[in-house]
Amino acid sequence: MNRTNEQAATQPPTIRVRPGLLKRLKDSAGIRNDEAFARLIGISRATLTSINEGNEPSLRSVVNIANAFGLAVGEVIIVTDADEAAEHTPAAIPVAS
């Protein structure tokens, strides 16, 4: 990371749900579909999809996940700087027409 203090101030860290965590929690709960899993953690299916795609979750979503499984918030998320987040965000795959 070769960022200056000014760059660090303008690009806040990014919060992501730990990779693979939601799948592991869903599997350990014996839940087979996303709709039921989303209901269990108190979020919409669309929000669950967004989080699974690597988008930044809301604080409420993170707290709901943590509470549903007895986890600390720090066990649910990772915090990365903006440069790292761009490196780990999956690229869109073009769809053949």
SVG drawing of the C-alpha trace seen along z (x, -y; Angstrom):
<svg xmlns="http://www.w3.org/2000/svg" viewBox="-38 -15 42 45">
<polyline fill="none" stroke="black" stroke-width="0.4" points="0.0,0.0 1.6,-3.2 -1.2,-5.6 -0.7,-9.0 -2.6,-10.2 -4.7,-12.4 -5.8,-9.3 -6.5,-7.4 -8.8,-10.2 -10.8,-10.3 -11.2,-6.6 -12.8,-5.0 -12.3,-1.3 -14.7,1.2 -16.6,3.7 -17.4,7.1 -18.9,10.2 -16.2,12.8 -15.9,14.9 -17.8,18.2 -19.3,17.3 -22.9,17.1 -22.7,20.4 -21.1,22.1 -23.8,20.7 -26.6,21.7 -25.2,25.2 -24.7,25.6 -28.3,24.5 -29.5,27.1 -31.2,24.5 -31.4,25.3 -32.8,22.1 -31.9,18.5 -35.4,17.2 -35.5,19.2 -32.0,18.2 -32.7,14.5 -35.8,14.8 -33.7,16.4 -31.2,13.6 -33.9,10.9 -32.9,9.5 -34.5,9.7 -33.5,12.2 -32.3,9.3 -30.1,8.0 -28.7,11.5 -27.9,11.7 -26.2,8.3 -24.0,9.4 -23.2,12.7 -22.1,10.7 -19.5,8.9 -21.4,5.6 -21.0,3.8 -23.6,4.8 -25.5,2.4 -24.7,2.3 -28.2,3.7 -27.5,6.7 -24.2,7.4 -25.8,7.2 -28.7,9.4 -26.3,12.1 -24.3,11.9 -27.3,12.1 -28.9,15.0 -25.8,17.1 -24.4,15.9 -21.4,14.3 -19.6,11.0 -19.7,8.4 -16.0,8.8 -16.5,12.5 -18.9,11.6 -17.0,8.9 -13.6,8.0 -12.5,4.5 -10.3,3.7 -9.0,0.5 -10.5,-0.6 -7.6,0.7 -7.8,4.2 -11.6,4.3 -11.2,3.6 -8.7,6.4 -11.1,8.9 -14.4,7.8 -15.5,10.4 -15.6,9.0 -18.9,9.3 -19.0,12.2 -20.4,11.2 -23.4,13.2 -23.4,14.5 -26.4,13.4"/>
</svg>
